Structure formats: C-alpha cells, structure tokens
Amino acid sequence: MKTIVVYDIENDRIRKRIFNACKDYGLEHIQCSAFLGDLNHNRRGELKQRLKRTLGNKKGKIFICPICDKDLRLLEEIVVYEPKGDTGETTG
C-alpha cells in the first residue's frame, strides 16, 4: 500500500535523520518534507518506530498515512516551476 510521510522538524540534524530513514525504506522524496512509496503494514510499523526513536523528545511532528490505490488515483498535482514572464525581479 502506498504510504505518505510528512514531517515538520525544527532541528536540522534530526530532520536529516528522518529524511535518511525515509530513503532507507525506499520512499520517494516528493516535497521538502514529504515522501511517498510502497510500504506494507509491517514495514510501515518498523518505519514508525524508527522515526519515533529518531525524533525522541525533540520538538516536531510526523504524519504517516497509508493511501489505498483507489484514493491514490484521485491524486492531483499542480506544478508551476517558473511563472511565465516572471524574472524574479521586483520594481520599486
């Protein structure tokens, strides 16, 4: 089953360890603090325990959400890499 992991961690060292754990479990990095990939129930539980140990008592939030194939088909993505005519410069 597809699983999405989203986190908000202030501590750079802990955030990097969470990132690496998600990569170790074969998840794809889809946003700054978000991963998506296939994990069965057991692997999802293992990852949860690893992330819980990694976060410890540090400030942060981690969401681990299984997504069924039916709901995943409803996924919509909106991407704008660079707005047309936007040079990033401001006038003043």
KAJOPE-V356767 format. One record per pair of residues at least 6 apart in sequence whose C-alpha atoms are under 8 Angstrom apart, sorted by the first residue. I is the first residue (numbers start at 1). J is the second residue. D is the distance in Angstrom with one decimal. If there is no record, write none. Layout:
i=(I/I)
j=(J/J)
d=(D/D)
This chain:
i=(1/1/1/1/1/1/1/1/2/2/2/2/2/2/2/2/3/3/3/3/3/3/3/3/3/4/4/4/4/4/4/4/4/4/5/5/5/5/5/5/5/5/6/6/6/6/6/6/7/7/7/7/7/7/8/8/8/8/9/9/9/9/10/10/11/11/14/14/17/18/18/18/19/21/21/21/22/22/22/23/25/25/26/26/27/27/27/27/28/28/28/29/29/30/48)
j=(38/39/40/41/66/67/68/69/36/37/38/39/66/67/68/69/36/37/38/39/44/64/65/66/67/34/35/36/37/63/64/65/66/67/22/34/35/36/62/63/64/65/33/34/35/62/63/64/33/34/60/61/62/63/33/60/61/62/15/59/60/61/59/60/58/59/54/55/54/51/54/55/33/47/50/51/28/35/47/29/43/47/37/38/35/36/37/38/35/36/37/35/36/36/64)
d=(5.4/5.7/5.8/8.0/6.6/6.5/6.1/7.3/6.8/5.2/4.4/6.1/5.8/5.3/6.6/7.3/5.6/5.5/6.0/6.2/7.8/6.9/5.5/4.2/5.7/7.1/5.6/4.5/6.7/7.8/5.9/5.2/6.4/7.3/8.0/5.6/5.1/6.4/7.1/5.5/4.6/6.4/5.7/4.4/6.5/5.8/5.1/6.7/5.5/6.6/7.5/5.5/4.2/6.1/6.9/5.6/5.2/6.5/5.5/6.8/4.5/6.4/6.9/6.6/7.9/7.9/6.8/6.5/7.1/6.3/6.9/7.9/7.7/7.5/7.5/7.3/8.0/7.0/7.7/7.6/8.0/7.4/6.8/7.8/5.7/5.3/4.5/7.1/5.3/5.2/5.9/4.5/6.7/6.7/7.5)
